[in-house]
Amino acid sequence: MVGVAVIGAGYWGPNLVRNIQATPQLRLTSVCDMNLARAEAVLGRYSTVRATSSLQEVLADPEVDAVAIATPAATHLEVAMAALEAGKHVLVEKPLASSYVDGHKLVTTAEERGLVLMLDHTFCYTPVVQRLRELVRGGELGDVQYVDSVRINLGLVQPDIDVLWDLAPHDLSILDSVLPDDVTPVAVAAHGSDPAGLGRACVAYLSVQLSSGAIAHAHVNWLSPTKIRTTIIGGSRRTAVWNDLDPIQPLALYDRGVDWPDGTEDRRVSYRIGDMVAPALPTGEALRAVMAEFAAAITEGRPALTDGRSGLRVLAQLEAASASLAAGGVFVPVENGRTA
């Protein structure tokens, strides 16, 4: 069993604690938070797991093989780097770091020391996204023509990052997971506003130009009174529609679209009207699958599905989005993309 300590007992930390305890390959050793009472509250009165406010104490513990970090984004570099330098494997919440340069430092350190550095891009481990990955990479949807995502609700406003850095990593990590390796982001444009006077964008629209000529779009919003979680992946053969709030039929495949004749004099568009199919999907909590992948990557000595490099690719797009937002929404090249 891999001994894991959770660093951060705030909003997401309790979820990590619960799923580590439910994963047979992992053993929860301790919970660390600057507020010791909060760490103790997460564990409960009768827990035999140790609560502490000392990160140094956790990293010096030989029973701790790995850490799961759920601290504010601005602290990810410091906490994750200390863990890697102490020889611990690291699972860290999104984003990997506050900048691409800082993220690259973490990835380089992990690779030099032969340690697993993994992002908790939770949505990538849902049964729906895993099926979408199979459909796109297996060619069942055909060539990806567009991706359109909406992620809005009356959200938890973050004190240190804007809505792009808070919510868009979900959509960008999903995009990174499902797209074929030869389709890469080449430029990003972002438009945002701060109608609530929060001092940072709380409504934003993100467009990603892909190397294939397709475009991906995401709408993220902290201020919507209604919650919407939808993703549409339009392909040349079929279109996949994912409604994350539908517990019965979250994924639907449509054999409907536009056919544009090639190589003929008749260039009139024809419309394809086919069936809709709702694939059967396995059940299971995505965060449980995250923990299983973390354990497997450590014990098998291999990169995780959402490894540090995937986190860097997301960071490259987030930085381009921030630069675009500051420049009035122009497209900004993604300098590193998948080759980072």
TIROTOR-398916 format. One line per 5 residues: number of its first residue (from 1); their letters; for each residue x, y, z of C-alpha. Coordinates in steps of 0.05 Angstrom, whole numbers, plus 5000, padded with zeros to 4 digits. Layout:
N
NUM = A = X Y Z | ...;
This chain:
340
1 = MVGVA = 5000 5000 5000 | 5022 5070 4983 | 5022 5118 5043 | 4990 5184 5024 | 4984 5249 5063;
6 = VIGAG = 4932 5302 5044 | 4957 5373 5046 | 4900 5422 5053 | 4834 5408 5089 | 4791 5461 5058;
11 = YWGPN = 4739 5455 5003 | 4768 5397 4964 | 4812 5364 5017 | 4755 5323 5049 | 4739 5292 4981;
16 = LVRNI = 4811 5270 4974 | 4811 5241 5044 | 4747 5202 5031 | 4771 5172 4965 | 4841 5155 4990;
21 = QATPQ = 4810 5117 5048 | 4765 5080 4998 | 4822 5060 4951 | 4852 4992 4971 | 4921 5008 4941;
26 = LRLTS = 4928 5072 4984 | 4934 5084 5058 | 4918 5153 5088 | 4974 5171 5135 | 4959 5242 5155;
31 = VCDMN = 4921 5306 5139 | 4959 5372 5142 | 4929 5441 5145 | 4953 5507 5174 | 4888 5506 5214;
36 = LARAE = 4898 5444 5257 | 4825 5445 5280 | 4802 5441 5208 | 4846 5381 5194 | 4820 5347 5257;
41 = AVLGR = 4748 5361 5236 | 4759 5328 5169 | 4784 5265 5202 | 4732 5262 5256 | 4738 5248 5330;
46 = YSTVR = 4753 5174 5325 | 4801 5173 5267 | 4868 5140 5277 | 4899 5182 5222 | 4944 5238 5247;
51 = ATSSL = 4925 5311 5238 | 4981 5362 5236 | 4995 5434 5218 | 5068 5421 5199 | 5085 5407 5127;
56 = QEVLA = 5157 5392 5147 | 5133 5339 5195 | 5093 5305 5139 | 5150 5307 5089 | 5199 5278 5140;
61 = DPEVD = 5153 5219 5155 | 5181 5155 5123 | 5111 5126 5121 | 5089 5180 5072 | 5105 5158 5001;
66 = AVAIA = 5062 5210 4967 | 5022 5273 4979 | 4956 5298 4951 | 4956 5374 4950 | 4892 5414 4956;
71 = TPAAT = 4919 5483 4975 | 4907 5550 4939 | 4936 5553 4869 | 4988 5605 4889 | 5020 5555 4937;
76 = HLEVA = 5025 5496 4889 | 5097 5510 4868 | 5123 5516 4939 | 5085 5457 4968 | 5094 5409 4909;
81 = MAALE = 5168 5427 4901 | 5181 5413 4975 | 5147 5346 4969 | 5185 5326 4906 | 5251 5347 4938;
86 = AGKHV = 5233 5304 4998 | 5225 5244 4950 | 5149 5242 4952 | 5103 5228 4893 | 5054 5285 4882;
91 = LVEKP = 4981 5291 4862 | 4962 5365 4856 | 4897 5401 4843 | 4890 5444 4781 | 4923 5486 4759;
96 = LASSY = 4992 5455 4764 | 5023 5522 4783 | 5011 5597 4775 | 5053 5602 4712 | 5082 5558 4658;
101 = VDGHK = 5153 5571 4682 | 5136 5547 4753 | 5099 5487 4725 | 5159 5468 4683 | 5203 5470 4745;
106 = LVTTA = 5158 5419 4778 | 5156 5373 4717 | 5231 5376 4709 | 5244 5361 4783 | 5195 5302 4782;
111 = EERGL = 5226 5272 4719 | 5297 5281 4745 | 5280 5245 4810 | 5237 5191 4778 | 5174 5212 4816;
116 = VLMLD = 5102 5213 4794 | 5073 5282 4785 | 4999 5278 4770 | 4944 5329 4760 | 4876 5318 4792;
121 = HTFCY = 4839 5333 4727 | 4779 5297 4755 | 4734 5302 4694 | 4784 5263 4652 | 4768 5202 4695;
126 = TPVVQ = 4693 5204 4687 | 4662 5147 4647 | 4635 5199 4597 | 4702 5231 4582 | 4736 5163 4577;
131 = RLREL = 4683 5142 4526 | 4692 5208 4489 | 4766 5195 4486 | 4753 5127 4454 | 4702 5156 4405;
136 = VRGGE = 4748 5213 4382 | 4813 5175 4380 | 4781 5113 4350 | 4752 5153 4293 | 4679 5138 4307;
141 = LGDVQ = 4661 5212 4306 | 4704 5225 4245 | 4747 5288 4242 | 4733 5336 4299 | 4701 5398 4268;
146 = YVDSV = 4685 5437 4331 | 4680 5432 4407 | 4632 5475 4446 | 4629 5475 4523 | 4588 5512 4574;
151 = RINLG = 4608 5511 4648 | 4566 5561 4686 | 4534 5567 4755 | 4530 5612 4816 | 4600 5590 4832;
156 = LVQPD = 4650 5591 4888 | 4687 5656 4873 | 4762 5646 4883 | 4802 5698 4920 | 4867 5691 4880;
161 = IDVLW = 4848 5672 4808 | 4797 5694 4756 | 4742 5650 4727 | 4786 5628 4669 | 4839 5599 4715;
166 = DLAPH = 4786 5569 4761 | 4738 5536 4712 | 4771 5533 4643 | 4824 5482 4665 | 4767 5431 4667;
171 = DLSIL = 4749 5442 4594 | 4821 5449 4571 | 4842 5384 4606 | 4783 5348 4576 | 4802 5374 4507;
176 = DSVLP = 4874 5353 4518 | 4851 5283 4539 | 4804 5268 4482 | 4838 5300 4421 | 4884 5257 4378;
181 = DDVTP = 4958 5268 4390 | 4966 5301 4321 | 4914 5355 4336 | 4943 5410 4379 | 4922 5480 4403;
186 = VAVAA = 4957 5534 4364 | 4925 5599 4389 | 4877 5623 4443 | 4831 5683 4447 | 4793 5703 4510;
191 = HGSDP = 4741 5755 4525 | 4718 5769 4596 | 4682 5818 4641 | 4675 5836 4714 | 4603 5861 4722;
196 = AGLGR = 4602 5844 4796 | 4663 5888 4810 | 4705 5831 4838 | 4770 5859 4809 | 4779 5801 4761;
201 = ACVAY = 4740 5768 4705 | 4680 5729 4731 | 4649 5716 4662 | 4692 5694 4604 | 4691 5664 4534;
206 = LSVQL = 4750 5624 4509 | 4765 5603 4437 | 4821 5554 4419 | 4845 5547 4348 | 4868 5476 4333;
211 = SSGAI = 4921 5453 4285 | 4869 5415 4245 | 4832 5480 4229 | 4776 5464 4279 | 4758 5510 4337;
216 = AHAHV = 4741 5495 4409 | 4700 5544 4451 | 4685 5548 4525 | 4639 5593 4565 | 4656 5598 4639;
221 = NWLSP = 4616 5639 4689 | 4612 5648 4765 | 4549 5690 4763 | 4496 5647 4730 | 4436 5630 4774;
226 = TKIRT = 4427 5566 4734 | 4478 5510 4730 | 4495 5484 4660 | 4549 5433 4644 | 4548 5413 4571;
231 = TIIGG = 4600 5395 4519 | 4587 5382 4445 | 4640 5350 4401 | 4620 5356 4329 | 4652 5306 4282;
236 = SRRTA = 4648 5294 4207 | 4611 5229 4219 | 4574 5236 4285 | 4565 5287 4340 | 4571 5273 4415;
241 = VWNDL = 4531 5314 4465 | 4548 5309 4539 | 4501 5337 4592 | 4537 5327 4658 | 4475 5343 4698;
246 = DPIQP = 4434 5286 4667 | 4442 5226 4712 | 4402 5179 4667 | 4429 5195 4597 | 4491 5239 4603;
251 = LALYD = 4518 5222 4533 | 4482 5221 4467 | 4511 5206 4397 | 4476 5237 4338 | 4482 5212 4267;
256 = RGVDW = 4460 5280 4241 | 4501 5333 4206 | 4520 5368 4142 | 4551 5332 4082 | 4591 5375 4034;
261 = PDGTE = 4604 5339 3968 | 4677 5339 3946 | 4704 5336 3876 | 4637 5346 3842 | 4605 5403 3804;
266 = DRRVS = 4544 5401 3850 | 4568 5438 3912 | 4500 5440 3947 | 4500 5422 4020 | 4461 5360 4039;
271 = YRIGD = 4436 5344 4109 | 4443 5277 4142 | 4386 5258 4189 | 4402 5194 4226 | 4390 5161 4293;
276 = MVAPA = 4408 5183 4363 | 4441 5132 4408 | 4453 5137 4483 | 4512 5091 4500 | 4510 5052 4564;
281 = LPTGE = 4564 5077 4612 | 4595 5046 4674 | 4582 5079 4740 | 4632 5101 4791 | 4660 5164 4824;
286 = ALRAV = 4712 5198 4781 | 4756 5217 4840 | 4760 5144 4859 | 4788 5130 4789 | 4838 5187 4800;
291 = MAEFA = 4864 5154 4862 | 4868 5086 4828 | 4908 5117 4771 | 4954 5153 4821 | 4968 5087 4857;
296 = AAITE = 4979 5049 4792 | 5027 5101 4764 | 5068 5098 4828 | 5070 5022 4834 | 5081 5011 4759;
301 = GRPAL = 5133 5067 4752 | 5098 5101 4693 | 5068 5170 4677 | 4996 5180 4697 | 4942 5194 4645;
306 = TDGRS = 4940 5266 4670 | 5014 5274 4684 | 5054 5337 4694 | 5063 5347 4619 | 4988 5349 4610;
311 = GLRVL = 4985 5402 4665 | 5038 5442 4627 | 4996 5440 4563 | 4937 5468 4601 | 4981 5522 4633;
316 = AQLEA = 5006 5543 4564 | 4935 5555 4541 | 4915 5591 4605 | 4974 5638 4599 | 4955 5652 4526;
321 = ASASL = 4883 5665 4549 | 4906 5715 4602 | 4950 5750 4551 | 4892 5753 4502 | 4845 5780 4556;
326 = AAGGV = 4895 5835 4572 | 4903 5852 4498 | 4829 5859 4484 | 4813 5789 4459 | 4863 5779 4402;
331 = FVPVE = 4887 5709 4387 | 4953 5694 4423 | 4997 5636 4399 | 5005 5576 4445 | 5080 5572 4447;
336 = NGRTA = 5088 5503 4476 | 5025 5463 4465 | 5035 5387 4468 | 5110 5392 4455 | 5125 5425 4522;
